[in-house]
Amino acid sequence: MLKIQKIDFIKALYDESLSHKIFSIANIEFTNAPPIAGALLYWKRNAHPKSLVNKQGEFKFYFDEATPEFYASVKFPAHTQLSDEQRRELAFLLLEERGTIGSYSLIGHPKEVAMQIGVRRFNIEQGFRALTFPENFNPHIEPSHVSVIFDELHLEDLHQKNPHLSKDFLRDYIPWRAKAIQQHPEEFEAYLDVIDFRYILQMNEQLSEFFLIKHIERLRGHQHLINPAVHRTLSRYFLQHFNIDHPDSFKEVAELRTAQEEEQPDATMPPYEQLISESPMHQASETYEAPPVFEHFEFDRGRFKWPGSEHLVTGIPSLSAKRYTKLGYKKLSHKEMDAYMKHFTEEQLRLVSASLELYWLSRYKKLVHWDIVCAYNVYLRADFLEAHKKFVQFDALRQNIYARLETAYLLKYFEQLQTPHQPVPLLIRCADDELMLRASNTLVVTEDVLDDIARYTSYIRMKMVLYVLNYDHYAKPLYMFYPIY
């Protein structure tokens, strides 16, 4: 085994921009091997969630296994003499020793974010001023999905289906509309009166549930056009309210079934089922309380952290994270949010109850519908429920398959949560060994409930649930769908 003598963590750039992805640099000294200078600890948006490694062959470690929108990894200097297994283990060791990797806020200026996600920014207002709209312009243009006119044949077809619009106008308007819709909704929201909302639903992948609720009258009747990327981020209550199918088409399920076979030749990793039982990452997962066990490295740092590893503070995001979204747009102020909540209809208030963050739920605790909050809200945590226990409705909370509640809370209110001879989705979703000791004789598990939980639970968590329940005969595919919050 390689014996680590010392690790120095150099505090790198803060994450005020998404272009600053490196949050630390590590220098490692060994007693029985050459030193490694300049190992880069970085985070990145997870563009290919099915893959266990990135394009450089570096293993992904998630900030939050339930919502793997971002991952952390380590880039070692060129010509580092380590095997793949050693690289993987040392990367995990460095990230663990560096601190809580999820403590950094992952936000930035919209320009850098646009570059990061591959979207070219476009001056919507300048293009809008160059257009001459016909009198009583109606933005509903057929077909609704046309994005760009490539030649005169496309233009002729479009003109025939929309004879009230001139070819000159269509030639200018359609490209402007296509480019505008590539931007974040905050950029084009002021132009909704001149853009077909059906087109927005089909083409823009950055729509939030709150945006759709704000424009519910424009959405009504066209909800079936919501694109798959947005579809997967919507809450169960929103989907049920508008009678929208679950985001798990046969085609996508088939792709998931074959994903491992397709990617395995390129991956220098064992199958995931093997990883989950053998890797040091698993030793630190929520199913284990024991410290990580390393197979290729050993060290003795005594009672002290390595220099530089104390820079991150668990659970305290930066000021920027409180003021800006992950895409770099400023969050709503109290005044702005108060105005929305004041003018929302009862229908809109019920819808936002399922998706508001805990801060807003607390601020508007007398406006939101607590039956919806308890049954569907994705952000619920035990400390929040304890602080608002007079509002908690346990009959609704039983149905929540998003909430990640500590076992201590579930055991404390076990009598209120359990129902004889009926499955309780919340208890099934949060099942662990300690809970099973209390609930093994009363917990009812059905295939239908497991199917429902699987649609909104990450692959990793679902595997753990099935293991704890000893439900080895569940043969249906596990989904990669999860709310991205």
C-alpha positions, 0 to 999 in steps of 0.5 A: 500500500502507498503510505501518505505522509502529508497532504496540502490543500491549496484553497483555489478560486471561489465559485462566483462564476461557473467558469471557476470549477476548480475549488482546490489543488492538492499536493500529496507526499508519500513515504514510499512513492514519488509525490503528486503535485497539483491534483485538481479538485473540481466540480462539473455539471453532469451532462451524462448521468448514465455514465459512471465516469466522465470523458477523461475516465475520471470517476464521478462523486456526487454532491447529492446522490439523490439529485446528481445534477453536479459531480466532483472529481479529481484531475491528476497531473499527466504521467501520474503513476497510478492504476485506475483503481488507485486513481479512483480511491485517491480521488475519493480520499482527497474529496473526503479529506478536503471537506464537504464538497457540496458546501460550495454554491454552484452559481454564476453569471448568466453569460458564463452559465450559457457558455457552460451549457452550450447556449449562445446568448442572443440580444432579444430586444435588438432583434425584436425592434427590427421586426415589423409586426402586422396589425392584430398579430396572433403568435399561434403559427402552424406548425407550432414546432418550426424553429428555423426556415432553411430554404424557400421550400420551408418558407412556402409551406409555412406561408401556405399554412399561415396566409395572413402573414407575409413571407418577408415577416416570416423570414425575419420573425421565425429565426428571431423566435427560435433564437429567443427561445434558446435563452433562459425564460427570464430573458424572453418572459417580457415577449410572451405576447408575441411568442407561441406558448406552445413553441416555448413548451416544446423547445425550451428546456429551462422552464421551471415549475414556478414559471409554468404556474405563473403562466397557467392560463397560457399553459392550459390545454397545451400541457401535453407539449411540455418537452421531456427535459422539463417534464422530468423536473415537475412535481407529482402534484403538478403532473397529476393536476394536469393529468400528464403521464409520468416521464417514463416512456417505453423508449426511454425505459428501453434506453435505460435497460441497454445503457450499461451494455452500451457504455461498459466497453468505454468504462474502466469501471466494474458494473455498478452492482459491484461498485456499490458493495466494493468501492470506498464510496459505498462505505461512506454512503447513508447505509454505512456509519463506519469510516471509509476503508481504503485498499490502496492507501494508508495514512495517519494524520492523528487528530488533525485535518490536513492543512487547507482541508478546513476551508469548507463549512458544512451546510453553509452556502455562500451569500451568492447561493442565497441570492442567485439560482444555479443558472446565475439569475437573481432569485425573487425578492420578498417584495416580488414573491409577496406580489405573486402570492397575493395575486395567485388564484387558489389553483396556483396556490395549491400548485406552488405548495408542492414545489416551494422551497422551505424558506418560502413555505415558512414565510407563507405558511398561512397561505399554502395548502399543507395537505399538498405540502405534506404529500408532495413537496420535494424539500421537506426535512425533519427539522422543518416539520418539527418547527411547523408541527402544528401544520403537519398533516400525517395522513398526507405526509404518509404519501410523500415519496420525495421527503428524505426524513431522518429515521429518528423523526419517523420513529418519533411519529411512527404511530401517526404515520403507520396504517394497518394493512396498507402501504405507507410510501413515505416509510418505504421510501425512507426505509433503513435497517433501524426503521425496519426493526420497528416496522418489519411486522407492520410495513406493507409493501406492494409492487404498485407502490414500489413502481411509483416510488421508483419513478421519482427516486434515484437509481442508487436510493432505489437499490438501497430501498430494495435491499433493506426491504429484502425485495430481491424479486423486483424485476422492473427497470430502475429509472434515472428520473429524479426532480432536479432541485 
